[in-house]
Amino acid sequence: MQQQLNVTSEIGRLKTVMLHRPGLEIEHLMPQYLERLLFDDTPHLPIIQKEHDYFAQQLTNRDIEVLYLDVLMKEALQNQDARQYFMDEILKDGLENLDGSYDSVKEYFQSLGGDELVSIVMSGVPKSKIPKSKQVHLHEITNEHYPFYLDPMPNLYFTRDPAAVIGNGLSINRMYEPARRRESIFVDTIMKYHPRFRDAQTQTYFSRNDVYSMEGGDQLVLSSEVLAIGVSARTTAQGIEKLASEVFKQNNTFKKVMAVEIPKKRAYMHLDTVFTMVDYDKFTYHPGIESEEGGLNIYILEKTSEEGEFAISRKSDLTSALKEVLNLKEITLIPCGGGCPIAAAREQWNDGSNTLSIAPGVVVTYDRNTVTNNVLREHGIEVIEIESSELSRGRGGPRCMSMPLVRENL
């Protein structure tokens, strides 16, 4: 049966979600290369896997179908065309890192079965995998050399970013950082070749080969008519315009895109690290994104033609902008850390605002953000806490770790 993707809100009951259980790629993090791979520390693999398993179990306990990225990939690569496509795309993307060793790595890939190919690409290709007799370049034979032909991919467990379902279509994103750019190849391959998805004729609004960067943590589906997208350190204004035009052109329901400019710093990596929707009229947010005067730069892109054209208007108040685009009389902004500047800074760093809504008024959060979680409960939100001592080291929360494929319409 072909999978019909469907996400028309942030809070509709979650039916199917894609996760990635952290694997050997975590063990391949080395302290001297943490910045290169976008980590601040080295998580302990057995514990991070235990925490991730608990996260997945909380979802299945609520009758949510959990699909795993590596399993879908291995199933897709049973098709020889898929295997060739995946291998070619990975090698093409990794050309700049192969330093003249392209043929050796390609030959190594061709010797692997589909399951092995997926595992080795995810965990990185160590130079030790290529026979010494074929290591002829200086960077391969000197003692002081980087140990991988292709980097490990420790950020894979943040499945939110490489792609996003918008309505019945898909944005396959061009990741900003080179360390993450290969991640969208997995979703691209699954959608093209997996028997569950390949014949669904899914609309694609954005391509991983686009010029401009776009990441799923900045893409929020507020309703069947409105998207919110962060203008952030990882998502460009040009990318937002391109996506908006394609969504307006290909999808009959979406009418507005609310572009929210947030500070371009690591702590505020994506819009969903400072703002998420938790109920029909309730949102979490981090007050630190506002200017000293209490305002934001918010731009409403409103569809003006069936050819994808739009007009742009500017707002400065988040509350009034949300009420306008969602046609609500009142909304509630729930501040991270309860508004306390000390708690807010600490808990936002640990993704206190990065909630995963699994139904209206029901969210999954990290257990460490006690102040924010209590404030959410005071506002009538059901909070499902998950363990987070190791998961949080990657600088992403429950929303970051999940790619919703199907939600019930509100």
C-alpha positions as CSV (number, residue, x, y, z in Angstrom):
1,M,0.0,0.0,0.0
2,Q,1.4,3.4,-1.0
3,Q,2.0,5.9,1.9
4,Q,0.0,9.1,1.5
5,L,2.0,11.7,3.4
6,N,-0.2,14.2,5.4
7,V,0.8,16.9,7.8
8,T,-1.6,19.9,7.9
9,S,-0.8,21.1,11.4
10,E,1.8,20.9,14.2
11,I,-0.7,19.4,16.7
12,G,-3.0,17.0,14.8
13,R,-2.9,13.5,16.3
14,L,0.4,11.9,15.2
15,K,-0.1,8.7,13.3
16,T,3.3,7.9,11.7
17,V,6.7,9.2,12.4
18,M,10.3,8.5,11.3
19,L,13.1,8.3,13.8
20,H,16.8,7.2,13.8
21,R,18.2,5.3,16.7
22,P,21.7,6.6,17.4
23,G,24.3,4.0,16.3
24,L,28.1,3.6,15.7
25,E,28.3,7.1,14.2
26,I,28.1,8.3,17.9
27,E,31.2,6.2,18.8
28,H,33.1,7.7,15.9
29,L,32.9,11.2,17.4
30,M,36.4,12.3,18.3
31,P,37.1,15.3,20.7
32,Q,39.4,17.1,18.2
33,Y,36.7,17.0,15.5
34,L,33.6,17.8,17.5
35,E,33.2,21.3,16.0
36,R,33.5,19.9,12.5
37,L,30.7,17.5,13.3
38,L,28.5,20.0,15.2
39,F,28.7,18.4,18.6
40,D,29.9,19.9,21.9
41,D,30.6,16.6,23.7
42,T,30.8,12.8,23.1
43,P,27.6,11.0,24.1
44,H,27.8,7.6,25.7
45,L,26.3,5.2,23.1
46,P,24.6,2.6,25.4
47,I,22.8,5.4,27.4
48,I,21.8,7.5,24.4
49,Q,20.3,4.4,22.8
50,K,18.5,3.6,26.0
51,E,17.1,7.1,26.1
52,H,16.1,7.0,22.5
53,D,14.4,3.6,22.9
54,Y,12.4,5.1,25.8
55,F,11.4,8.0,23.5
56,A,10.2,5.6,20.8
57,Q,8.3,3.6,23.4
58,Q,6.4,6.6,24.6
59,L,5.2,7.2,21.0
60,T,4.2,3.5,20.4
61,N,2.4,3.6,23.7
62,R,0.1,6.3,22.2
63,D,-0.5,4.1,19.1
64,I,1.9,6.1,16.9
65,E,3.6,4.0,14.2
66,V,7.4,4.4,14.5
67,L,9.5,3.9,11.3
68,Y,13.3,3.8,11.5
69,L,15.5,5.5,9.0
70,D,18.0,2.7,8.7
71,V,15.3,0.1,8.3
72,L,13.6,2.0,5.5
73,M,16.9,2.6,3.8
74,K,17.9,-1.1,3.9
75,E,14.4,-2.1,2.5
76,A,14.8,0.5,-0.3
77,L,18.2,-0.7,-1.2
78,Q,16.9,-4.2,-2.0
79,N,16.2,-2.5,-5.4
80,Q,19.5,-2.5,-7.3
81,D,18.6,0.9,-9.0
82,A,18.1,2.4,-5.5
83,R,21.5,1.0,-4.4
84,Q,23.3,2.5,-7.4
85,Y,21.5,5.8,-7.0
86,F,22.3,6.0,-3.2
87,M,26.0,5.1,-3.8
88,D,26.4,7.6,-6.6
89,E,24.8,10.4,-4.6
90,I,26.9,9.7,-1.5
91,L,30.1,9.6,-3.6
92,K,29.2,12.7,-5.5
93,D,28.5,14.6,-2.4
94,G,31.7,13.4,-0.8
95,L,34.0,14.2,-3.6
96,E,35.7,17.2,-1.9
97,N,36.5,14.9,1.1
98,L,37.9,12.0,-0.8
99,D,41.2,13.6,-1.8
100,G,41.9,11.5,-4.8
101,S,40.6,8.3,-3.2
102,Y,37.3,8.2,-5.1
103,D,37.9,5.0,-7.0
104,S,39.1,3.1,-3.9
105,V,36.0,4.1,-1.9
106,K,33.7,3.4,-4.8
107,E,35.2,-0.1,-5.2
108,Y,34.7,-0.6,-1.4
109,F,31.1,0.4,-1.6
110,Q,30.5,-2.0,-4.5
111,S,31.8,-4.8,-2.4
112,L,29.2,-4.2,0.3
113,G,25.6,-5.5,0.5
114,G,22.8,-3.0,0.9
115,D,22.6,-3.4,4.7
116,E,26.3,-2.9,5.1
117,L,26.3,0.0,2.8
118,V,23.7,1.9,4.8
119,S,25.5,1.1,8.1
120,I,29.0,2.2,6.8
121,V,27.7,5.4,5.3
122,M,26.0,6.4,8.5
123,S,28.9,5.5,10.8
124,G,31.6,7.0,8.4
125,V,34.2,5.3,6.2
126,P,37.4,4.9,8.1
127,K,40.6,4.8,6.1
128,S,41.4,1.5,7.7
129,K,38.6,0.0,5.5
130,I,40.7,0.4,2.4
131,P,43.6,-2.1,1.9
132,K,47.1,-0.6,2.5
133,S,48.1,-1.7,-1.0
134,K,45.5,0.8,-2.4
135,Q,46.5,3.7,-0.1
136,V,48.8,5.6,-2.4
137,H,48.1,9.2,-1.5
138,L,50.2,11.1,1.1
139,H,47.1,11.9,3.2
140,E,46.5,8.1,3.5
141,I,50.0,6.9,4.4
142,T,51.3,9.6,6.8
143,N,50.8,9.1,10.5
144,E,49.2,12.5,10.9
145,H,46.0,12.2,8.9
146,Y,42.2,12.5,9.3
147,P,41.0,9.0,10.0
148,F,37.9,9.0,7.7
149,Y,37.4,9.1,3.9
150,L,33.8,10.1,4.6
151,D,32.7,11.6,7.9
152,P,30.5,9.8,10.4
153,M,26.9,11.3,10.6
154,P,26.2,11.7,14.3
155,N,23.4,14.3,13.7
156,L,21.2,11.6,11.9
157,Y,19.1,11.1,15.0
158,F,17.7,14.6,14.4
159,T,15.4,13.4,11.6
160,R,13.4,16.6,11.6
161,D,16.0,18.6,9.6
162,P,16.8,16.8,6.3
163,A,13.2,16.9,5.1
164,A,9.7,18.0,6.1
165,V,6.2,16.9,5.1
166,I,4.0,19.9,4.2
167,G,0.4,19.0,3.5
168,N,0.7,16.0,1.2
169,G,4.0,17.2,-0.2
170,L,7.6,17.2,0.8
171,S,10.5,19.6,1.2
172,I,13.8,17.7,0.8
173,N,16.2,20.2,2.3
174,R,19.6,21.5,1.4
175,M,21.4,21.4,4.8
176,Y,23.5,24.4,5.6
177,E,26.5,22.7,7.2
178,P,28.6,20.4,5.1
179,A,28.7,17.9,8.0
180,R,24.9,17.3,7.5
181,R,24.4,17.8,3.8
182,R,24.4,14.0,3.0
183,E,21.5,13.4,5.4
184,S,18.8,14.4,2.9
185,I,20.1,11.7,0.5
186,F,18.5,9.1,2.8
187,V,15.0,10.6,2.6
188,D,15.4,11.3,-1.1
189,T,16.3,7.6,-1.8
190,I,13.5,6.3,0.4
191,M,10.9,8.4,-1.3
192,K,12.1,7.5,-4.8
193,Y,12.6,3.7,-4.2
194,H,10.9,2.3,-1.1
195,P,7.8,0.3,-2.0
196,R,5.8,2.2,0.6
197,F,6.5,5.6,-0.9
198,R,7.8,5.3,-4.5
199,D,4.5,5.3,-6.4
200,A,2.7,7.9,-4.3
201,Q,3.5,10.7,-6.7
202,T,4.4,13.0,-3.8
203,Q,4.8,16.7,-4.6
204,T,8.2,18.0,-3.9
205,Y,8.5,21.7,-3.0
206,F,12.2,22.0,-2.4
207,S,15.3,20.0,-3.5
208,R,18.4,19.0,-1.7
209,N,20.3,20.3,-4.8
210,D,18.9,23.8,-4.4
211,V,21.3,26.7,-4.1
212,Y,19.8,28.0,-0.9
213,S,19.8,26.3,2.5
214,M,16.7,25.1,4.3
215,E,16.3,22.9,7.4
216,G,13.3,21.2,8.9
217,G,13.8,22.6,12.3
218,D,12.8,26.0,10.8
219,Q,9.7,24.6,9.1
220,L,6.4,24.6,11.1
221,V,3.0,23.7,9.7
222,L,0.7,25.9,11.8
223,S,-2.4,25.0,9.9
224,S,-3.6,23.8,6.6
225,E,-3.3,27.4,5.3
226,V,-0.2,28.7,7.2
227,L,3.4,27.8,7.4
228,A,5.9,29.4,9.8
229,I,9.6,29.3,8.8
230,G,12.6,30.6,10.7
231,V,15.1,33.0,9.0
232,S,17.9,31.5,11.0
233,A,21.6,30.5,11.0
234,R,20.6,27.5,8.9
235,T,17.7,28.7,6.7
236,T,18.1,31.6,4.2
237,A,15.5,34.2,3.2
238,Q,16.0,33.2,-0.4
239,G,15.3,29.5,0.4
240,I,12.0,30.6,2.2
241,E,10.9,32.6,-0.9
242,K,11.6,29.6,-3.2
243,L,9.7,27.2,-0.9
244,A,6.8,29.6,-0.5
245,S,6.4,30.1,-4.2
246,E,6.4,26.3,-4.9
247,V,4.0,25.6,-2.0
248,F,1.6,28.3,-3.3
249,K,1.9,27.0,-6.8
250,Q,1.5,23.3,-6.1
251,N,-0.8,23.2,-3.1
252,N,-4.3,24.7,-3.1
253,T,-4.7,25.0,0.6
254,F,-1.7,27.0,1.8
255,K,-2.2,30.8,1.6
256,K,0.5,32.3,3.9
257,V,4.0,31.8,5.1
258,M,5.1,33.6,8.3
259,A,8.9,34.1,8.2
260,V,10.3,34.8,11.6
261,E,13.8,36.2,11.9
262,I,15.7,34.8,14.9
263,P,19.2,35.6,16.1
264,K,21.8,33.7,14.1
265,K,23.6,31.9,17.0
266,R,24.1,28.3,17.9
267,A,21.8,28.4,20.9
268,Y,18.9,29.4,18.6
269,M,19.8,27.0,15.8
270,H,16.3,26.7,14.4
271,L,12.9,28.3,14.9
272,D,11.7,25.2,16.8
273,T,14.4,25.7,19.4
274,V,12.7,28.9,20.5
275,F,9.1,28.4,19.4
276,T,6.7,25.5,19.0
277,M,2.9,25.0,18.9
278,V,1.4,22.9,21.7
279,D,-2.4,23.4,21.3
280,Y,-4.9,25.2,19.1
281,D,-4.1,28.5,20.7
282,K,-1.0,27.8,22.8
283,F,2.7,28.1,21.9
284,T,6.0,27.8,23.7
285,Y,8.6,30.5,23.1
286,H,11.9,31.8,24.4
287,P,11.8,35.5,25.3
288,G,15.5,35.8,24.5
289,I,14.7,36.0,20.7
290,E,13.0,39.4,21.1
291,S,14.8,42.7,20.8
292,E,15.3,44.9,23.8
293,E,12.1,46.7,22.8
294,G,10.3,43.4,22.9
295,G,9.7,43.0,19.2
296,L,10.6,40.6,16.3
297,N,11.1,40.9,12.6
298,I,8.2,38.9,11.2
299,Y,7.3,38.9,7.5
300,I,4.0,37.6,6.1
301,L,4.3,36.2,2.6
302,E,0.7,36.0,1.3
303,K,-0.3,34.2,-1.9
304,T,-1.5,36.5,-4.7
305,S,-1.7,34.2,-7.7
306,E,-1.9,30.6,-8.7
307,E,1.6,30.9,-10.3
308,G,3.1,31.2,-6.8
309,E,3.4,34.9,-6.6
310,F,3.1,36.6,-3.2
311,A,3.0,39.9,-1.4
312,I,5.1,40.6,1.7
313,S,4.1,42.6,4.8
314,R,6.0,43.2,8.0
315,K,5.0,42.7,11.6
316,S,6.9,43.1,14.9
317,D,4.6,41.5,17.5
318,L,4.5,37.7,17.6
319,T,1.1,37.6,19.4
320,S,-0.7,39.8,16.9
321,A,0.9,38.1,13.9
322,L,-0.2,34.6,15.1
323,K,-3.7,35.9,15.8
324,E,-3.9,37.3,12.4
325,V,-2.6,34.4,10.3
326,L,-4.5,31.8,12.3
327,N,-7.7,33.8,12.7
328,L,-7.7,33.5,16.5
329,K,-9.1,36.0,18.9
330,E,-6.7,35.1,21.7
331,I,-3.5,33.1,22.0
332,T,-1.2,32.1,24.9
333,L,2.6,32.3,24.7
334,I,4.1,30.1,27.3
335,P,7.7,31.3,28.1
336,C,10.6,28.8,28.4
337,G,11.7,28.7,32.0
338,G,8.5,30.4,33.1
339,G,10.0,33.8,32.2
340,C,12.9,33.5,34.7
341,P,16.0,34.7,32.9
342,I,18.2,32.2,34.6
343,A,15.9,29.2,34.1
344,A,15.0,30.3,30.6
345,A,18.6,30.5,29.4
346,R,19.5,27.1,30.9
347,E,16.4,25.3,29.7
348,Q,16.4,26.8,26.3
349,W,19.9,25.5,25.8
350,N,18.6,22.1,26.7
351,D,15.6,22.5,24.3
352,G,12.9,23.4,26.7
353,S,11.0,25.0,23.9
354,N,11.6,22.1,21.5
355,T,8.4,20.2,22.2
356,L,6.9,17.4,20.0
357,S,3.1,17.7,19.9
358,I,1.5,14.3,19.4
359,A,-2.1,15.5,19.8
360,P,-3.7,18.9,20.7
361,G,-2.5,19.8,24.2
362,V,-0.2,16.7,24.5
363,V,3.6,17.1,24.1
364,V,6.8,15.1,24.6
365,T,9.6,17.0,26.3
366,Y,13.0,16.4,28.0
367,D,12.7,15.6,31.7
368,R,15.5,18.0,32.6
369,N,13.5,21.1,31.8
370,T,11.5,21.0,35.0
371,V,10.5,24.7,35.2
372,T,9.2,24.8,31.6
373,N,7.4,21.5,32.0
374,N,5.6,22.6,35.1
375,V,4.6,25.9,33.4
376,L,3.2,23.8,30.5
377,R,1.1,21.8,32.9
378,E,-0.1,24.9,34.6
379,H,-1.5,25.9,31.2
380,G,-3.4,22.6,30.8
381,I,-0.9,20.8,28.6
382,E,-0.3,17.1,29.1
383,V,3.5,16.6,29.3
384,I,5.2,13.3,28.6
385,E,8.8,13.5,29.8
386,I,11.6,11.5,28.4
387,E,15.1,10.9,29.7
388,S,17.7,13.2,28.3
389,S,21.2,13.2,29.8
390,E,22.8,12.0,26.6
391,L,20.3,12.8,23.9
392,S,20.5,16.5,24.8
393,R,24.3,16.6,24.1
394,G,23.5,16.9,20.4
395,R,21.6,20.2,21.0
396,G,18.2,19.1,19.9
397,G,15.0,18.0,21.6
398,P,12.0,15.7,20.9
399,R,10.8,17.8,17.9
400,C,14.3,17.7,16.4
401,M,14.4,13.9,16.8
402,S,11.2,13.2,14.9
403,M,10.0,13.5,11.3
404,P,6.1,13.3,11.2
405,L,4.9,11.6,8.1
406,V,1.2,11.4,8.9
407,R,-1.0,13.5,11.2
408,E,-4.7,13.5,11.5
409,N,-6.3,16.6,10.1
410,L,-7.8,18.9,12.8
